[in-house]
Structure formats: structure tokens, C-alpha cells
Amino acid sequence: MITIGVIGAGHLGKLILKQLNELSEWFTVAGYYDNDPRVGDSSSDLAQWISFDNAASLIVASDAIILSVPTSFHFFYAKQVLSHHKHLFIEKPITDTLEEALYLKNWFNDKQTYPVVQVGHIERFNPAWLSVKDLGLHPMFIEVHRLAPFNARGTDVSVVLDLMIHDLDLILQLIPYEITDIRSNGVAILNPTPDIANARIEFANGAVANVTSSRISMKKMRKMRLFQSDAYITLDFLEKKSQIISRSSLHSETEMPVFSHHNALKEELRSFAEAIFYKKQPVVTVNDGVKALQLAQQIIDNLKSRPS
């Protein structure tokens, strides 16, 4: 049994605590800490868990810690957790800056399996992705749209770090080649940083990914389309399903890979437990988190370099 604590008891922190309760075969919840003392007082949802007065005491009382704080605090708390040699689950993006991420990477040798450090790229656990990820895909063109209505949560960072980074992580899994060129555009509408952004990413093997993310849309959309020499594949992360149209299926029914629907957050936390218990590499490693952030930062830098 893993004794676990949650730092950050906002919207996501509450969801995580609920899922940890449902994973009682793996976890015992030590409690939570939030730097806003009013959080526990104002939320009956947190009444069943112990509220710690400070992060340090929660870290000491736990075998593992989940960070669900704003991105700007990731590095601050991650250093504390790792200095106590405790397992760490850190929400995406891994840190606020690439310098901080590289610091953690150098601190934690990614070849090690203990302590476990897992980064919260939750789409890796979406049934749509799981249904196709082992099919040996080799896309040469990827088109992505991740659109969401405005929500104040996450607006402390650019839409690239808030939404687009989900898809950047998956693209790097699909196209494991050097990036040769990035061209991006973005517009800040309701926040100081871009609320809508588009990036065209070119790879050394000739593949291209065109990614659009917006947090000011009228409706939600989370779709990825993959084009390769023998097939067209669509992934719908909202509907949690995929579809494959291959050469052989052009004149017949298209293939719809099946993967059982589940709660992606719950499965993500279960995989964290399995990595700890079986002393194996987590599904999303520190190195994966750094690579996704590195690409996101390149896109942000490209945005800043363009004339306004």
C-alpha cells in the first residue's frame, strides 16, 4: 500500500483525491495541503481528508506526492519532494520554464526507476490513443484541433502550455525524428499570453504536424487526424474513439479499433502506483515531460519573434 499526499486542492486536486479513494487497493491518502487555507474551509468535498498545515509535513508523512498546483509552483514543490526521496507525480507541463525542467532532469537520472517520477500527460491514457498506439503508425502529416470554451483555470500560462502541450507530447511519440523547422502564429485576446495559437512543425523525415489550440472557442473539440501512405486515422479524444480508413477498407466498412472506455485520470494514477510497486519506468517519464516542454517553448519563442 502506498501512502500518498496531494499538494494543491483546487479543481483538479479534488478530482485526484476522489480517484485515489477509488484506488484503495493501491493507495492510502495521507491528506492534502493547499497554500490557501480557505480552500478546506470552503469546500465540503475535502472534509473526508486530513488538511496539513504545510507541504513539508505532508511530504514526510507520505511515500509519494501528487502535485496539482499551478505550473509556476511545480519546480518549487518538486525540489522539496525529490530532496526527501519520495515518489512524485507532477501535472503537465513538468515545470514553468525549460531551465527548471532541465534542472529536474539532471537531478533525477531518467534511467533510474526509483524514486518514480511521472508527468501527467493524461491523453496517453485516453482510450482513443490506447486503441491505436501499438499499431506501428508512421504518419507523414498530422492535423490537430484542440479547442475549448474560456475557463479561468490554466490562464496563468500560454495556450501552448495549457492545451497544445497535450498534443505535442503525442506528436513526439508518433514522429521520433529531429525537428527541422517551426512556424507559429498566436493571438492574445483575454489574457496577456496567447489564447489561440497555431504551429506548423516539420521533421527530418519529411513529416509535418499542423497544430491549432484555442481556449476561447464556442464549443469543445479535441481531434487528431493522421495521414500516412496506407491509411487515414482519426482520433477523437472527447468521444474516446478512433477510426482507421485504410487502402483495403476504401470500398468496405472502416475499422474502428476498440479499447474499453475508462476514466483516464484513474488509469493514469493506477499506472503511477504500478510503476512504484513494480519498480518500473512510468508511462510518461521526466524525459518525456522535458521534450514536450522543450517543443512548447520553441513554439512560444517563435511566436514572440514574429512582428506584432
N, C-alpha and C positions, 0 to 999 in steps of 0.2 A: 504494500500500500504506500502511495506517495502522498506525503503531506505537502499541500500546495497553498500558496498565498497569491492574492491578486492585488496589484498596485494600480489604482485607478478604478473607481467605481461609478463611472458615468454610464452612458447608454450601453456601450459595448461591454464594459466591465460587468454590468448586471446580467447581460446575456451569457457571458462566460461563466459567471458564478452559477447560474441556473443549469448550464450544461455540465459543469463539474459535479453538481449534485446528481445528475442522471448517469454519471460515470463513476458511481460509488464503488464499483469493483476495482477501480484503478486509483481513485483519489479520495483523500480526506482533506476537506477545506479547513485550513488553519484560520483563515479570516481574510480581511481586506484592509487596505489603507488608501485613503484619499486625502490629498493635501488641503481640500476644502472640508473643514469639519462639519459644515452644514449638510453635506451630502447624505450622511447617515441619518441625521435628524429629520430630513425632509422626505425620506423615501422608506415606505413600509416594506418595499421589495427587499431591503437589505437587513431587515430585523432578525432574520434567522442566522446571520453570520456575525462573527466577532469583528468589531471595528478596532484596529490597532491605532495607537496614538502616534506612531512614527513608522517609517518604512524599515528602518534598521531592525527593530524588534520583530517585525513580521518576517523579514529575511532570515533572521536567526531561528525563528520558530518553524521554518519551512524547509522542505527538501528541494522545492522548486518554486519559481516565481513566474507569474504571467504579468507582463507589462501592457496595460491598456490605457496608458496616459497619452496626452498629446505628443506628437512627434518631437517637439522641441525638448521634451523631458526624457526621451528614450536613453540617450547617452548617459545622462546623469544617474539614472537608476540602474542601467545595465552595468556600469562600472561597480556599483555597490554590490549587486548580486554576484557578479563574477569574482569579486575580491573575497567573497565568502565561499567560493567554490560551489555555488548552488546552480542547479539546472535552470535554464532561462528560456521562456517563450516570449518573444518580442514582436509586437504587431508591426505590420509593414507601414511605411518604409522603415528599414532597420534603424536608421538614425536620421537626423535633420540635415546633416552635411556628409559629403563623401569623406572628408578628413576624419570625422568621428567614426564612420563605418570602417575605414581602413585601420584606425586605431584598435577597434574591437577585433578585427580580423587578425591583426598582428598579435594581439593579446591571446586570442583563442586560436590555436593551430587547428585549421579546418580538418586536418587528417585525424584528429582525435575524435573519439566517440564519447568521452566523458570529461567534464560535465556536458550534458546535451544542451545545445543552443539551437533553437528552431525559430525561423522567421515566419510570421503569419501571412503568407500569401495564400489566402483561403481558396482562390479559384483552382488551385491544384487539387482540391478535394471536391470540386463540383462534378456531379455525375456526367455532365456534358463532356468535360475534359477527360475524365476517367474512362469513358466509353471509347475513346479513340487514341489515347496517348501511347498505347503499346502496339499500334498498327503499322509502325515504321513509316510514318508520314514524312514527306520530303517536299513541302510547299515551296513554290518559286514566287508566289505573290500572296500576300496576306492583307485582307481588308478588315478593319476593326472599327466598330462604333460602340462606345460606352457612354451613354447619355443618362442624366439623372436630373430631376427637378431640384431646385435650390434647397439646400439644407445647411444650416449654420455650422453643423459639425464638420470638421475637416478643413474649414476655410482658413485655418492658420497657415496652410501651405498651398502652393500652386496646384491646379487641377492635374498637373502632370504627376505630382506626388500623391495626390488624393485619390485619383481614379485611374489615370493612364498606366500607372506602375503595375497594376494587376496584369494588364495585357503585355506589357514589356517583359515581365517575368516569363510568361508563357511563350512569347515570341523567341526569347533566348533559348528556351528548351527545344523549340521546333527548328530553329536555324542556328546550329552551333558553329558559326563562321565569324570571322573578323568583320566588324562594321567598317565600311569604306566611306560612307557619306551620310549626313543627316541634314535635312532641311525641315524647318518647323515654322509655324505661324501660331499666334495666340492673341487673345483679346481679354483684357481685364474689364469687367463690366460692373460687378457688385463688390469686388474686393480689390485690394492693391495688387494681387498676383493674378495671372490669367485664370479665367473661369471657363474658357473654351480654348482648346489647343489641337493642332493637327501636326503630326510628324511623319515624314517620309524617310524611312531607314533603308539604306542599301547595304548589302552584304557582299563579301568577297566571292561567293559562289554565284553571284548574279541575282540572288533573291531580293525581293523588295517587300517591305511591310509599310502599309499606309494606315496610320492610327489616328482616330479622332475621339476626343473625350470632352464632355461638356457637363457642367453642373448647374446649368440654367435652362434646361430643356423642359418642354411641356409634358413629356412622358419618358418613362424608363426604356432603355434599350441596352442590351449587353450581348452583342453578336460578333462573332469572328467567322470570317469566310476564308477558306484555304483553297488555293488553286495550284494543282500540280499536273504533271504530264498525263496522268492516267485517271485523275479524279477531281471532283469538286466537293469540298466538305464544308458543312455549316455547323457552327456550334452556337447554341442559344443558352447563355448562362442563366438567364432569368427562368426560362422554361425547363432548364436542366435536361436538354436533349440535343442530339446530334443527328446529322443526316449525311449520307455519302451517295453521291451520284458518280458512278464510275463509267468507263467506256462500255463495259459489259452490261450495265444497267440502263443505258440510254433508251432502250426500247422495251424496258421491263420496269418492274417496281424498284424504287430506290431502296438502298439499305439504310436501316435506322438502328444503329448499334444500341443495345440495351444495357444499362447499368442501373441497378436498383436505386431509387430515389432515397436520399437520406439528408440529414441535417449536416451541411458541410462543416460548420463550426464544431459540432460534436465530433465528427470524424477527424478533424484537424487536431483536436485536443486528445483524442484517443491515440492518434499516431505519435503525439508527443510522449504520452505515457509509455507506449510500446518501445520507443527509442530509448527511454530511460531504463525501463525494466529489462530489456534485452540487450542493452548497451550497444546499440547500433546507430548508424548515421541517420539523422532525421530526414524527412522527405524534402524539406526546404532548409538548406544549410546556411551558415553565415556567408559562405562564398556566394551562394545564390542571391542572398539579400544584397550583398555588395555589388554584384554585377547588375542587378535590376536598378539599384540606386545610381550606379555609375552611368548607365544609359539614360536614366531620367535626368540626371544632372547635365549630361551633354545636350539633351533636348532643351532644357531650361537655358543653358548658356547660349545655345543657338538662337533661342527666342530673344534673349537680351541683346544679342549682337545685331539684330535686324533694326533698321531705322523705324522709328515710331511714326 
